[in-house]
């Protein structure tokens, strides 16, 4: 998908537009780039735990 789901910082409404259709507030992506970085470390941690148990 080229478009991403965004969420209004004011009312929490999900939208695909640049502004909230309900209140016209600012929208941001629910998952910022920083989150994927942390998720990457979490992936390695989980894999390490699984290998230690095998
Ligand atoms: Zn809103």
mmCIF file of the protein (N, C-alpha, C, O) and its ligand, coordinates in Angstrom:
data_MODEL
# 
_entry.id   MODEL 
# 
loop_
_entity.id 
_entity.type 
_entity.pdbx_number_of_molecules 
1 polymer     1 
2 non-polymer 1 
# 
_entity_poly.entity_id                      1 
_entity_poly.type                           'polypeptide(L)' 
_entity_poly.nstd_linkage                   no 
_entity_poly.nstd_monomer                   no 
_entity_poly.pdbx_seq_one_letter_code       
;(UNK)(UNK)(UNK)(UNK)(UNK)(UNK)(UNK)(UNK)(UNK)(UNK)(UNK)(UNK)(UNK)(UNK)(UNK)(UNK)
(UNK)(UNK)(UNK)(UNK)(UNK)(UNK)(UNK)(UNK)(UNK)(UNK)(UNK)(UNK)(UNK)(UNK)(UNK)(UNK)
(UNK)(UNK)(UNK)(UNK)(UNK)(UNK)(UNK)(UNK)(UNK)(UNK)(UNK)(UNK)(UNK)(UNK)(UNK)(UNK)
(UNK)(UNK)(UNK)(UNK)(UNK)(UNK)
;
_entity_poly.pdbx_seq_one_letter_code_can   XXXXXXXXXXXXXXXXXXXXXXXXXXXXXXXXXXXXXXXXXXXXXXXXXXXXXX 
_entity_poly.pdbx_strand_id                 A 
# 
loop_
_entity_poly_seq.entity_id 
_entity_poly_seq.num 
_entity_poly_seq.mon_id 
_entity_poly_seq.hetero 
1 1  UNK n 
1 2  UNK n 
1 3  UNK n 
1 4  UNK n 
1 5  UNK n 
1 6  UNK n 
1 7  UNK n 
1 8  UNK n 
1 9  UNK n 
1 10 UNK n 
1 11 UNK n 
1 12 UNK n 
1 13 UNK n 
1 14 UNK n 
1 15 UNK n 
1 16 UNK n 
1 17 UNK n 
1 18 UNK n 
1 19 UNK n 
1 20 UNK n 
1 21 UNK n 
1 22 UNK n 
1 23 UNK n 
1 24 UNK n 
1 25 UNK n 
1 26 UNK n 
1 27 UNK n 
1 28 UNK n 
1 29 UNK n 
1 30 UNK n 
1 31 UNK n 
1 32 UNK n 
1 33 UNK n 
1 34 UNK n 
1 35 UNK n 
1 36 UNK n 
1 37 UNK n 
1 38 UNK n 
1 39 UNK n 
1 40 UNK n 
1 41 UNK n 
1 42 UNK n 
1 43 UNK n 
1 44 UNK n 
1 45 UNK n 
1 46 UNK n 
1 47 UNK n 
1 48 UNK n 
1 49 UNK n 
1 50 UNK n 
1 51 UNK n 
1 52 UNK n 
1 53 UNK n 
1 54 UNK n 
# 
loop_
_struct_asym.id 
_struct_asym.entity_id 
A 1 
B 2 
# 
loop_
_chem_comp.id 
_chem_comp.type 
_chem_comp.mon_nstd_flag 
UNK 'L-peptide linking' . 
ZN  non-polymer         . 
# 
_pdbx_entity_nonpoly.entity_id   2 
_pdbx_entity_nonpoly.name        ? 
_pdbx_entity_nonpoly.comp_id     ZN 
# 
_pdbx_nonpoly_scheme.asym_id         B 
_pdbx_nonpoly_scheme.entity_id       2 
_pdbx_nonpoly_scheme.mon_id          ZN 
_pdbx_nonpoly_scheme.ndb_seq_num     1 
_pdbx_nonpoly_scheme.pdb_seq_num     101 
_pdbx_nonpoly_scheme.auth_seq_num    101 
_pdbx_nonpoly_scheme.pdb_mon_id      ZN 
_pdbx_nonpoly_scheme.auth_mon_id     ZN 
_pdbx_nonpoly_scheme.pdb_strand_id   A 
_pdbx_nonpoly_scheme.pdb_ins_code    . 
# 
loop_
_atom_site.group_PDB 
_atom_site.id 
_atom_site.type_symbol 
_atom_site.label_atom_id 
_atom_site.label_alt_id 
_atom_site.label_comp_id 
_atom_site.label_asym_id 
_atom_site.label_entity_id 
_atom_site.label_seq_id 
_atom_site.pdbx_PDB_ins_code 
_atom_site.Cartn_x 
_atom_site.Cartn_y 
_atom_site.Cartn_z 
_atom_site.occupancy 
_atom_site.B_iso_or_equiv 
_atom_site.pdbx_formal_charge 
_atom_site.auth_seq_id 
_atom_site.auth_comp_id 
_atom_site.auth_asym_id 
_atom_site.auth_atom_id 
_atom_site.pdbx_PDB_model_num 
ATOM   1   N  N  . UNK A 1 1  ? 0.836   -1.199  0.000  1.00 0.00 ? 1   UNK A N  1 
ATOM   2   C  CA . UNK A 1 1  ? 0.000   0.000   0.000  1.00 0.00 ? 1   UNK A CA 1 
ATOM   3   C  C  . UNK A 1 1  ? 0.873   1.252   0.000  1.00 0.00 ? 1   UNK A C  1 
ATOM   4   O  O  . UNK A 1 1  ? 1.845   1.340   0.751  1.00 0.00 ? 1   UNK A O  1 
ATOM   5   N  N  . UNK A 1 2  ? 0.530   2.196   -0.826 1.00 0.00 ? 2   UNK A N  1 
ATOM   6   C  CA . UNK A 1 2  ? 1.317   3.424   -0.882 1.00 0.00 ? 2   UNK A CA 1 
ATOM   7   C  C  . UNK A 1 2  ? 0.857   4.397   0.202  1.00 0.00 ? 2   UNK A C  1 
ATOM   8   O  O  . UNK A 1 2  ? 1.665   5.131   0.771  1.00 0.00 ? 2   UNK A O  1 
ATOM   9   N  N  . UNK A 1 3  ? -0.432  4.397   0.479  1.00 0.00 ? 3   UNK A N  1 
ATOM   10  C  CA . UNK A 1 3  ? -0.938  5.281   1.533  1.00 0.00 ? 3   UNK A CA 1 
ATOM   11  C  C  . UNK A 1 3  ? -0.885  4.568   2.867  1.00 0.00 ? 3   UNK A C  1 
ATOM   12  O  O  . UNK A 1 3  ? -1.019  3.347   2.947  1.00 0.00 ? 3   UNK A O  1 
ATOM   13  N  N  . UNK A 1 4  ? -0.688  5.345   3.899  1.00 0.00 ? 4   UNK A N  1 
ATOM   14  C  CA . UNK A 1 4  ? -0.611  4.778   5.242  1.00 0.00 ? 4   UNK A CA 1 
ATOM   15  C  C  . UNK A 1 4  ? -1.722  5.340   6.127  1.00 0.00 ? 4   UNK A C  1 
ATOM   16  O  O  . UNK A 1 4  ? -2.144  6.486   5.972  1.00 0.00 ? 4   UNK A O  1 
ATOM   17  N  N  . UNK A 1 5  ? -2.166  4.538   7.022  1.00 0.00 ? 5   UNK A N  1 
ATOM   18  C  CA . UNK A 1 5  ? -3.182  4.958   7.966  1.00 0.00 ? 5   UNK A CA 1 
ATOM   19  C  C  . UNK A 1 5  ? -2.576  5.910   8.997  1.00 0.00 ? 5   UNK A C  1 
ATOM   20  O  O  . UNK A 1 5  ? -1.530  5.641   9.588  1.00 0.00 ? 5   UNK A O  1 
ATOM   21  N  N  . UNK A 1 6  ? -3.263  7.019   9.188  1.00 0.00 ? 6   UNK A N  1 
ATOM   22  C  CA . UNK A 1 6  ? -2.769  8.001   10.167 1.00 0.00 ? 6   UNK A CA 1 
ATOM   23  C  C  . UNK A 1 6  ? -3.801  8.206   11.259 1.00 0.00 ? 6   UNK A C  1 
ATOM   24  O  O  . UNK A 1 6  ? -4.969  7.843   11.115 1.00 0.00 ? 6   UNK A O  1 
ATOM   25  N  N  . UNK A 1 7  ? -3.346  8.792   12.348 1.00 0.00 ? 7   UNK A N  1 
ATOM   26  C  CA . UNK A 1 7  ? -4.244  8.993   13.475 1.00 0.00 ? 7   UNK A CA 1 
ATOM   27  C  C  . UNK A 1 7  ? -4.186  10.439  13.959 1.00 0.00 ? 7   UNK A C  1 
ATOM   28  O  O  . UNK A 1 7  ? -3.117  11.041  14.061 1.00 0.00 ? 7   UNK A O  1 
ATOM   29  N  N  . UNK A 1 8  ? -5.359  10.974  14.253 1.00 0.00 ? 8   UNK A N  1 
ATOM   30  C  CA . UNK A 1 8  ? -5.463  12.354  14.722 1.00 0.00 ? 8   UNK A CA 1 
ATOM   31  C  C  . UNK A 1 8  ? -4.923  12.464  16.148 1.00 0.00 ? 8   UNK A C  1 
ATOM   32  O  O  . UNK A 1 8  ? -5.254  11.658  17.016 1.00 0.00 ? 8   UNK A O  1 
ATOM   33  N  N  . UNK A 1 9  ? -4.088  13.474  16.370 1.00 0.00 ? 9   UNK A N  1 
ATOM   34  C  CA . UNK A 1 9  ? -3.511  13.659  17.699 1.00 0.00 ? 9   UNK A CA 1 
ATOM   35  C  C  . UNK A 1 9  ? -4.514  14.327  18.632 1.00 0.00 ? 9   UNK A C  1 
ATOM   36  O  O  . UNK A 1 9  ? -4.329  14.326  19.849 1.00 0.00 ? 9   UNK A O  1 
ATOM   37  N  N  . UNK A 1 10 ? -5.574  14.897  18.067 1.00 0.00 ? 10  UNK A N  1 
ATOM   38  C  CA . UNK A 1 10 ? -6.562  15.618  18.875 1.00 0.00 ? 10  UNK A CA 1 
ATOM   39  C  C  . UNK A 1 10 ? -7.639  14.679  19.404 1.00 0.00 ? 10  UNK A C  1 
ATOM   40  O  O  . UNK A 1 10 ? -7.878  14.623  20.611 1.00 0.00 ? 10  UNK A O  1 
ATOM   41  N  N  . UNK A 1 11 ? -8.296  13.931  18.494 1.00 0.00 ? 11  UNK A N  1 
ATOM   42  C  CA . UNK A 1 11 ? -9.435  13.108  18.899 1.00 0.00 ? 11  UNK A CA 1 
ATOM   43  C  C  . UNK A 1 11 ? -9.163  11.612  18.730 1.00 0.00 ? 11  UNK A C  1 
ATOM   44  O  O  . UNK A 1 11 ? -9.968  10.788  19.163 1.00 0.00 ? 11  UNK A O  1 
ATOM   45  N  N  . UNK A 1 12 ? -8.035  11.251  18.102 1.00 0.00 ? 12  UNK A N  1 
ATOM   46  C  CA . UNK A 1 12 ? -7.689  9.842   17.971 1.00 0.00 ? 12  UNK A CA 1 
ATOM   47  C  C  . UNK A 1 12 ? -8.365  9.146   16.811 1.00 0.00 ? 12  UNK A C  1 
ATOM   48  O  O  . UNK A 1 12 ? -8.318  7.920   16.720 1.00 0.00 ? 12  UNK A O  1 
ATOM   49  N  N  . UNK A 1 13 ? -8.995  9.900   15.917 1.00 0.00 ? 13  UNK A N  1 
ATOM   50  C  CA . UNK A 1 13 ? -9.673  9.318   14.769 1.00 0.00 ? 13  UNK A CA 1 
ATOM   51  C  C  . UNK A 1 13 ? -8.661  8.879   13.714 1.00 0.00 ? 13  UNK A C  1 
ATOM   52  O  O  . UNK A 1 13 ? -7.711  9.604   13.419 1.00 0.00 ? 13  UNK A O  1 
ATOM   53  N  N  . UNK A 1 14 ? -8.866  7.695   13.151 1.00 0.00 ? 14  UNK A N  1 
ATOM   54  C  CA . UNK A 1 14 ? -7.982  7.210   12.097 1.00 0.00 ? 14  UNK A CA 1 
ATOM   55  C  C  . UNK A 1 14 ? -8.432  7.722   10.746 1.00 0.00 ? 14  UNK A C  1 
ATOM   56  O  O  . UNK A 1 14 ? -9.628  7.749   10.456 1.00 0.00 ? 14  UNK A O  1 
ATOM   57  N  N  . UNK A 1 15 ? -7.478  8.132   9.912  1.00 0.00 ? 15  UNK A N  1 
ATOM   58  C  CA . UNK A 1 15 ? -7.797  8.665   8.599  1.00 0.00 ? 15  UNK A CA 1 
ATOM   59  C  C  . UNK A 1 15 ? -6.633  8.451   7.646  1.00 0.00 ? 15  UNK A C  1 
ATOM   60  O  O  . UNK A 1 15 ? -5.508  8.188   8.072  1.00 0.00 ? 15  UNK A O  1 
ATOM   61  N  N  . UNK A 1 16 ? -6.914  8.567   6.351  1.00 0.00 ? 16  UNK A N  1 
ATOM   62  C  CA . UNK A 1 16 ? -5.863  8.462   5.348  1.00 0.00 ? 16  UNK A CA 1 
ATOM   63  C  C  . UNK A 1 16 ? -5.467  9.838   4.830  1.00 0.00 ? 16  UNK A C  1 
ATOM   64  O  O  . UNK A 1 16 ? -4.580  9.954   3.985  1.00 0.00 ? 16  UNK A O  1 
ATOM   65  N  N  . UNK A 1 17 ? -6.123  10.881  5.333  1.00 0.00 ? 17  UNK A N  1 
ATOM   66  C  CA . UNK A 1 17 ? -5.878  12.239  4.851  1.00 0.00 ? 17  UNK A CA 1 
ATOM   67  C  C  . UNK A 1 17 ? -4.794  12.943  5.678  1.00 0.00 ? 17  UNK A C  1 
ATOM   68  O  O  . UNK A 1 17 ? -4.340  12.436  6.704  1.00 0.00 ? 17  UNK A O  1 
ATOM   69  N  N  . UNK A 1 18 ? -4.399  14.120  5.199  1.00 0.00 ? 18  UNK A N  1 
ATOM   70  C  CA . UNK A 1 18 ? -3.362  14.889  5.891  1.00 0.00 ? 18  UNK A CA 1 
ATOM   71  C  C  . UNK A 1 18 ? -3.911  15.584  7.121  1.00 0.00 ? 18  UNK A C  1 
ATOM   72  O  O  . UNK A 1 18 ? -3.163  15.971  8.019  1.00 0.00 ? 18  UNK A O  1 
ATOM   73  N  N  . UNK A 1 19 ? -5.258  15.743  7.150  1.00 0.00 ? 19  UNK A N  1 
ATOM   74  C  CA . UNK A 1 19 ? -5.878  16.363  8.318  1.00 0.00 ? 19  UNK A CA 1 
ATOM   75  C  C  . UNK A 1 19 ? -7.063  15.533  8.766  1.00 0.00 ? 19  UNK A C  1 
ATOM   76  O  O  . UNK A 1 19 ? -7.657  14.803  7.973  1.00 0.00 ? 19  UNK A O  1 
ATOM   77  N  N  . UNK A 1 20 ? -7.405  15.646  10.036 1.00 0.00 ? 20  UNK A N  1 
ATOM   78  C  CA . UNK A 1 20 ? -8.518  14.886  10.581 1.00 0.00 ? 20  UNK A CA 1 
ATOM   79  C  C  . UNK A 1 20 ? -9.835  15.348  9.956  1.00 0.00 ? 20  UNK A C  1 
ATOM   80  O  O  . UNK A 1 20 ? -10.127 16.544  9.943  1.00 0.00 ? 20  UNK A O  1 
ATOM   81  N  N  . UNK A 1 21 ? -10.640 14.403  9.432  1.00 0.00 ? 21  UNK A N  1 
ATOM   82  C  CA . UNK A 1 21 ? -11.915 14.748  8.807  1.00 0.00 ? 21  UNK A CA 1 
ATOM   83  C  C  . UNK A 1 21 ? -12.957 15.191  9.826  1.00 0.00 ? 21  UNK A C  1 
ATOM   84  O  O  . UNK A 1 21 ? -13.956 15.808  9.457  1.00 0.00 ? 21  UNK A O  1 
ATOM   85  N  N  . UNK A 1 22 ? -12.742 14.890  11.076 1.00 0.00 ? 22  UNK A N  1 
ATOM   86  C  CA . UNK A 1 22 ? -13.723 15.232  12.104 1.00 0.00 ? 22  UNK A CA 1 
ATOM   87  C  C  . UNK A 1 22 ? -13.461 16.602  12.721 1.00 0.00 ? 22  UNK A C  1 
ATOM   88  O  O  . UNK A 1 22 ? -14.341 17.463  12.732 1.00 0.00 ? 22  UNK A O  1 
ATOM   89  N  N  . UNK A 1 23 ? -12.249 16.802  13.234 1.00 0.00 ? 23  UNK A N  1 
ATOM   90  C  CA . UNK A 1 23 ? -11.948 18.037  13.956 1.00 0.00 ? 23  UNK A CA 1 
ATOM   91  C  C  . UNK A 1 23 ? -10.921 18.893  13.223 1.00 0.00 ? 23  UNK A C  1 
ATOM   92  O  O  . UNK A 1 23 ? -10.637 20.013  13.647 1.00 0.00 ? 23  UNK A O  1 
ATOM   93  N  N  . UNK A 1 24 ? -10.348 18.369  12.105 1.00 0.00 ? 24  UNK A N  1 
ATOM   94  C  CA . UNK A 1 24 ? -9.362  19.155  11.359 1.00 0.00 ? 24  UNK A CA 1 
ATOM   95  C  C  . UNK A 1 24 ? -8.022  19.235  12.065 1.00 0.00 ? 24  UNK A C  1 
ATOM   96  O  O  . UNK A 1 24 ? -7.195  20.087  11.740 1.00 0.00 ? 24  UNK A O  1 
ATOM   97  N  N  . UNK A 1 25 ? -7.804  18.356  13.025 1.00 0.00 ? 25  UNK A N  1 
ATOM   98  C  CA . UNK A 1 25 ? -6.564  18.377  13.791 1.00 0.00 ? 25  UNK A CA 1 
ATOM   99  C  C  . UNK A 1 25 ? -5.406  17.743  13.034 1.00 0.00 ? 25  UNK A C  1 
ATOM   100 O  O  . UNK A 1 25 ? -5.569  17.199  11.942 1.00 0.00 ? 25  UNK A O  1 
ATOM   101 N  N  . UNK A 1 26 ? -4.247  17.830  13.641 1.00 0.00 ? 26  UNK A N  1 
ATOM   102 C  CA . UNK A 1 26 ? -3.038  17.278  13.040 1.00 0.00 ? 26  UNK A CA 1 
ATOM   103 C  C  . UNK A 1 26 ? -3.056  15.752  13.126 1.00 0.00 ? 26  UNK A C  1 
ATOM   104 O  O  . UNK A 1 26 ? -3.491  15.186  14.128 1.00 0.00 ? 26  UNK A O  1 
ATOM   105 N  N  . UNK A 1 27 ? -2.581  15.091  12.069 1.00 0.00 ? 27  UNK A N  1 
ATOM   106 C  CA . UNK A 1 27 ? -2.545  13.628  12.066 1.00 0.00 ? 27  UNK A CA 1 
ATOM   107 C  C  . UNK A 1 27 ? -1.099  13.158  11.993 1.00 0.00 ? 27  UNK A C  1 
ATOM   108 O  O  . UNK A 1 27 ? -0.249  13.806  11.383 1.00 0.00 ? 27  UNK A O  1 
ATOM   109 N  N  . UNK A 1 28 ? -0.843  12.040  12.615 1.00 0.00 ? 28  UNK A N  1 
ATOM   110 C  CA . UNK A 1 28 ? 0.498   11.461  12.586 1.00 0.00 ? 28  UNK A CA 1 
ATOM   111 C  C  . UNK A 1 28 ? 0.402   9.966   12.385 1.00 0.00 ? 28  UNK A C  1 
ATOM   112 O  O  . UNK A 1 28 ? -0.627  9.354   12.673 1.00 0.00 ? 28  UNK A O  1 
ATOM   113 N  N  . UNK A 1 29 ? 1.470   9.384   11.895 1.00 0.00 ? 29  UNK A N  1 
ATOM   114 C  CA . UNK A 1 29 ? 1.494   7.940   11.714 1.00 0.00 ? 29  UNK A CA 1 
ATOM   115 C  C  . UNK A 1 29 ? 1.517   7.263   13.079 1.00 0.00 ? 29  UNK A C  1 
ATOM   116 O  O  . UNK A 1 29 ? 2.280   7.671   13.954 1.00 0.00 ? 29  UNK A O  1 
ATOM   117 N  N  . UNK A 1 30 ? 0.692   6.232   13.276 1.00 0.00 ? 30  UNK A N  1 
ATOM   118 C  CA . UNK A 1 30 ? 0.624   5.533   14.567 1.00 0.00 ? 30  UNK A CA 1 
ATOM   119 C  C  . UNK A 1 30 ? 1.959   4.899   14.953 1.00 0.00 ? 30  UNK A C  1 
ATOM   120 O  O  . UNK A 1 30 ? 2.266   4.770   16.138 1.00 0.00 ? 30  UNK A O  1 
ATOM   121 N  N  . UNK A 1 31 ? 2.752   4.503   13.953 1.00 0.00 ? 31  UNK A N  1 
ATOM   122 C  CA . UNK A 1 31 ? 4.017   3.838   14.231 1.00 0.00 ? 31  UNK A CA 1 
ATOM   123 C  C  . UNK A 1 31 ? 5.165   4.639   13.626 1.00 0.00 ? 31  UNK A C  1 
ATOM   124 O  O  . UNK A 1 31 ? 5.476   4.466   12.448 1.00 0.00 ? 31  UNK A O  1 
ATOM   125 N  N  . UNK A 1 32 ? 5.797   5.508   14.403 1.00 0.00 ? 32  UNK A N  1 
ATOM   126 C  CA . UNK A 1 32 ? 6.941   6.278   13.926 1.00 0.00 ? 32  UNK A CA 1 
ATOM   127 C  C  . UNK A 1 32 ? 8.156   5.401   13.656 1.00 0.00 ? 32  UNK A C  1 
ATOM   128 O  O  . UNK A 1 32 ? 8.175   4.232   14.041 1.00 0.00 ? 32  UNK A O  1 
ATOM   129 N  N  . UNK A 1 33 ? 9.178   5.959   12.993 1.00 0.00 ? 33  UNK A N  1 
ATOM   130 C  CA . UNK A 1 33 ? 10.365  5.191   12.612 1.00 0.00 ? 33  UNK A CA 1 
ATOM   131 C  C  . UNK A 1 33 ? 11.095  4.666   13.837 1.00 0.00 ? 33  UNK A C  1 
ATOM   132 O  O  . UNK A 1 33 ? 11.722  3.607   13.791 1.00 0.00 ? 33  UNK A O  1 
ATOM   133 N  N  . UNK A 1 34 ? 11.009  5.421   14.950 1.00 0.00 ? 34  UNK A N  1 
ATOM   134 C  CA . UNK A 1 34 ? 11.702  5.016   16.157 1.00 0.00 ? 34  UNK A CA 1 
ATOM   135 C  C  . UNK A 1 34 ? 11.155  3.697   16.693 1.00 0.00 ? 34  UNK A C  1 
ATOM   136 O  O  . UNK A 1 34 ? 11.883  2.902   17.288 1.00 0.00 ? 34  UNK A O  1 
ATOM   137 N  N  . UNK A 1 35 ? 9.872   3.482   16.474 1.00 0.00 ? 35  UNK A N  1 
ATOM   138 C  CA . UNK A 1 35 ? 9.242   2.277   16.970 1.00 0.00 ? 35  UNK A CA 1 
ATOM   139 C  C  . UNK A 1 35 ? 9.767   1.042   16.241 1.00 0.00 ? 35  UNK A C  1 
ATOM   140 O  O  . UNK A 1 35 ? 10.002  0.005   16.862 1.00 0.00 ? 35  UNK A O  1 
ATOM   141 N  N  . UNK A 1 36 ? 9.950   1.150   14.921 1.00 0.00 ? 36  UNK A N  1 
ATOM   142 C  CA . UNK A 1 36 ? 10.437  0.020   14.147 1.00 0.00 ? 36  UNK A CA 1 
ATOM   143 C  C  . UNK A 1 36 ? 11.867  -0.339  14.541 1.00 0.00 ? 36  UNK A C  1 
ATOM   144 O  O  . UNK A 1 36 ? 12.277  -1.497  14.452 1.00 0.00 ? 36  UNK A O  1 
ATOM   145 N  N  . UNK A 1 37 ? 12.618  0.671   14.977 1.00 0.00 ? 37  UNK A N  1 
ATOM   146 C  CA . UNK A 1 37 ? 13.990  0.423   15.419 1.00 0.00 ? 37  UNK A CA 1 
ATOM   147 C  C  . UNK A 1 37 ? 13.978  -0.403  16.704 1.00 0.00 ? 37  UNK A C  1 
ATOM   148 O  O  . UNK A 1 37 ? 14.746  -1.354  16.850 1.00 0.00 ? 37  UNK A O  1 
ATOM   149 N  N  . UNK A 1 38 ? 13.111  -0.033  17.618 1.00 0.00 ? 38  UNK A N  1 
ATOM   150 C  CA . UNK A 1 38 ? 12.988  -0.798  18.856 1.00 0.00 ? 38  UNK A CA 1 
ATOM   151 C  C  . UNK A 1 38 ? 12.463  -2.200  18.570 1.00 0.00 ? 38  UNK A C  1 
ATOM   152 O  O  . UNK A 1 38 ? 12.861  -3.172  19.212 1.00 0.00 ? 38  UNK A O  1 
ATOM   153 N  N  . UNK A 1 39 ? 11.571  -2.283  17.602 1.00 0.00 ? 39  UNK A N  1 
ATOM   154 C  CA . UNK A 1 39 ? 10.999  -3.570  17.250 1.00 0.00 ? 39  UNK A CA 1 
ATOM   155 C  C  . UNK A 1 39 ? 12.066  -4.494  16.666 1.00 0.00 ? 39  UNK A C  1 
ATOM   156 O  O  . UNK A 1 39 ? 11.992  -5.715  16.807 1.00 0.00 ? 39  UNK A O  1 
ATOM   157 N  N  . UNK A 1 40 ? 13.055  -3.894  16.011 1.00 0.00 ? 40  UNK A N  1 
ATOM   158 C  CA . UNK A 1 40 ? 14.137  -4.672  15.428 1.00 0.00 ? 40  UNK A CA 1 
ATOM   159 C  C  . UNK A 1 40 ? 14.968  -5.332  16.532 1.00 0.00 ? 40  UNK A C  1 
ATOM   160 O  O  . UNK A 1 40 ? 15.337  -6.502  16.434 1.00 0.00 ? 40  UNK A O  1 
ATOM   161 N  N  . UNK A 1 41 ? 15.254  -4.567  17.573 1.00 0.00 ? 41  UNK A N  1 
ATOM   162 C  CA . UNK A 1 41 ? 15.994  -5.131  18.705 1.00 0.00 ? 41  UNK A CA 1 
ATOM   163 C  C  . UNK A 1 41 ? 15.179  -6.209  19.408 1.00 0.00 ? 41  UNK A C  1 
ATOM   164 O  O  . UNK A 1 41 ? 15.712  -7.219  19.866 1.00 0.00 ? 41  UNK A O  1 
ATOM   165 N  N  . UNK A 1 42 ? 13.885  -5.969  19.481 1.00 0.00 ? 42  UNK A N  1 
ATOM   166 C  CA . UNK A 1 42 ? 13.004  -6.942  20.114 1.00 0.00 ? 42  UNK A CA 1 
ATOM   167 C  C  . UNK A 1 42 ? 13.018  -8.251  19.332 1.00 0.00 ? 42  UNK A C  1 
ATOM   168 O  O  . UNK A 1 42 ? 12.971  -9.329  19.923 1.00 0.00 ? 42  UNK A O  1 
ATOM   169 N  N  . UNK A 1 43 ? 13.083  -8.162  18.014 1.00 0.00 ? 43  UNK A N  1 
ATOM   170 C  CA . UNK A 1 43 ? 13.126  -9.349  17.170 1.00 0.00 ? 43  UNK A CA 1 
ATOM   171 C  C  . UNK A 1 43 ? 14.368  -10.182 17.455 1.00 0.00 ? 43  UNK A C  1 
ATOM   172 O  O  . UNK A 1 43 ? 14.294  -11.407 17.559 1.00 0.00 ? 43  UNK A O  1 
ATOM   173 N  N  . UNK A 1 44 ? 15.506  -9.512  17.581 1.00 0.00 ? 44  UNK A N  1 
ATOM   174 C  CA . UNK A 1 44 ? 16.754  -10.238 17.866 1.00 0.00 ? 44  UNK A CA 1 
ATOM   175 C  C  . UNK A 1 44 ? 16.732  -10.853 19.258 1.00 0.00 ? 44  UNK A C  1 
ATOM   176 O  O  . UNK A 1 44 ? 17.252  -11.947 19.476 1.00 0.00 ? 44  UNK A O  1 
ATOM   177 N  N  . UNK A 1 45 ? 16.117  -10.128 20.201 1.00 0.00 ? 45  UNK A N  1 
ATOM   178 C  CA . UNK A 1 45 ? 16.029  -10.647 21.567 1.00 0.00 ? 45  UNK A CA 1 
ATOM   179 C  C  . UNK A 1 45 ? 15.171  -11.900 21.610 1.00 0.00 ? 45  UNK A C  1 
ATOM   180 O  O  . UNK A 1 45 ? 15.526  -12.880 22.265 1.00 0.00 ? 45  UNK A O  1 
ATOM   181 N  N  . UNK A 1 46 ? 14.046  -11.868 20.916 1.00 0.00 ? 46  UNK A N  1 
ATOM   182 C  CA . UNK A 1 46 ? 13.152  -13.023 20.899 1.00 0.00 ? 46  UNK A CA 1 
ATOM   183 C  C  . UNK A 1 46 ? 13.828  -14.209 20.221 1.00 0.00 ? 46  UNK A C  1 
ATOM   184 O  O  . UNK A 1 46 ? 13.688  -15.348 20.666 1.00 0.00 ? 46  UNK A O  1 
ATOM   185 N  N  . UNK A 1 47 ? 14.555  -13.938 19.152 1.00 0.00 ? 47  UNK A N  1 
ATOM   186 C  CA . UNK A 1 47 ? 15.233  -15.016 18.441 1.00 0.00 ? 47  UNK A CA 1 
ATOM   187 C  C  . UNK A 1 47 ? 16.334  -15.632 19.305 1.00 0.00 ? 47  UNK A C  1 
ATOM   188 O  O  . UNK A 1 47 ? 16.540  -16.845 19.275 1.00 0.00 ? 47  UNK A O  1 
ATOM   189 N  N  . UNK A 1 48 ? 17.038  -14.805 20.068 1.00 0.00 ? 48  UNK A N  1 
ATOM   190 C  CA . UNK A 1 48 ? 18.083  -15.291 20.957 1.00 0.00 ? 48  UNK A CA 1 
ATOM   191 C  C  . UNK A 1 48 ? 17.509  -16.171 22.052 1.00 0.00 ? 48  UNK A C  1 
ATOM   192 O  O  . UNK A 1 48 ? 18.104  -17.180 22.429 1.00 0.00 ? 48  UNK A O  1 
ATOM   193 N  N  . UNK A 1 49 ? 16.354  -15.784 22.558 1.00 0.00 ? 49  UNK A N  1 
ATOM   194 C  CA . UNK A 1 49 ? 15.692  -16.570 23.604 1.00 0.00 ? 49  UNK A CA 1 
ATOM   195 C  C  . UNK A 1 49 ? 15.250  -17.923 23.049 1.00 0.00 ? 49  UNK A C  1 
ATOM   196 O  O  . UNK A 1 49 ? 15.385  -18.953 23.711 1.00 0.00 ? 49  UNK A O  1 
ATOM   197 N  N  . UNK A 1 50 ? 14.728  -17.906 21.842 1.00 0.00 ? 50  UNK A N  1 
ATOM   198 C  CA . UNK A 1 50 ? 14.258  -19.159 21.239 1.00 0.00 ? 50  UNK A CA 1 
ATOM   199 C  C  . UNK A 1 50 ? 15.425  -20.114 20.974 1.00 0.00 ? 50  UNK A C  1 
ATOM   200 O  O  . UNK A 1 50 ? 15.301  -21.324 21.160 1.00 0.00 ? 50  UNK A O  1 
ATOM   201 N  N  . UNK A 1 51 ? 16.553  -19.559 20.540 1.00 0.00 ? 51  UNK A N  1 
ATOM   202 C  CA . UNK A 1 51 ? 17.717  -20.407 20.242 1.00 0.00 ? 51  UNK A CA 1 
ATOM   203 C  C  . UNK A 1 51 ? 18.290  -21.007 21.515 1.00 0.00 ? 51  UNK A C  1 
ATOM   204 O  O  . UNK A 1 51 ? 18.774  -22.139 21.509 1.00 0.00 ? 51  UNK A O  1 
ATOM   205 N  N  . UNK A 1 52 ? 18.235  -20.249 22.610 1.00 0.00 ? 52  UNK A N  1 
ATOM   206 C  CA . UNK A 1 52 ? 18.772  -20.748 23.876 1.00 0.00 ? 52  UNK A CA 1 
ATOM   207 C  C  . UNK A 1 52 ? 17.913  -21.878 24.428 1.00 0.00 ? 52  UNK A C  1 
ATOM   208 O  O  . UNK A 1 52 ? 18.406  -22.744 25.150 1.00 0.00 ? 52  UNK A O  1 
ATOM   209 N  N  . UNK A 1 53 ? 16.635  -21.870 24.089 1.00 0.00 ? 53  UNK A N  1 
ATOM   210 C  CA . UNK A 1 53 ? 15.737  -22.903 24.604 1.00 0.00 ? 53  UNK A CA 1 
ATOM   211 C  C  . UNK A 1 53 ? 15.781  -24.175 23.779 1.00 0.00 ? 53  UNK A C  1 
ATOM   212 O  O  . UNK A 1 53 ? 15.364  -25.231 24.253 1.00 0.00 ? 53  UNK A O  1 
ATOM   213 N  N  . UNK A 1 54 ? 16.285  -24.094 22.534 1.00 0.00 ? 54  UNK A N  1 
ATOM   214 C  CA . UNK A 1 54 ? 16.254  -25.252 21.658 1.00 0.00 ? 54  UNK A CA 1 
ATOM   215 C  C  . UNK A 1 54 ? 17.322  -26.276 21.992 1.00 0.00 ? 54  UNK A C  1 
ATOM   216 O  O  . UNK A 1 54 ? 17.413  -27.310 21.330 1.00 0.00 ? 54  UNK A O  1 
HETATM 217 ZN ZN . ZN  B 2 .  ? -9.527  14.713  15.052 1.00 0.00 ? 101 ZN  A ZN 1 
# 
